[in-house]
Amino acid sequence: MPATTERVYLATPLACSFVGTDPAQGTKFTPLEIRGPGYSTTIEPTEGCREHRAFTSYVYDVPAPASGRVEITPGNQPTATLDAAKLTRSGIATVFYGHEGQGEWRVTVYAKDEEVRDAP
């Protein structure tokens, strides 16, 4: 397990009231399953569901190596793959989860996005 952690924000346009903690309730973002080179773990968010102007966010301190790929699977959402070297260089990433029409989309930004600016 890597000794260092990097801050990862998960963002979705769903309001907190629509994000359940029970898979039977629909969309779930906790706990976060993490898989990297030679390790896997599950963690809870640093802070629970928080509403912003256009997005809802969760904040996680993710164990990350200096290089390689880190796969994160929040609750019952699709897995996102992070570039560990980019994450380590930036010290932070924002992963947006959304639905457009019938398709799902994920976008990763290796920065603290303006939409989650008031999160810790």
Secondary structure, 3 states (H helix, E strand, C coil): CCCCEEEEEEEECCCHHHCCCCHHHCCCCCCEEEEECCEEEEECCCEEEEECCCCEEEEEEEECCCCCEEEEEECCCCCEEEEHHHHHHHCEEEEEEEEECCEEEEEEECCCCHHHCCCC
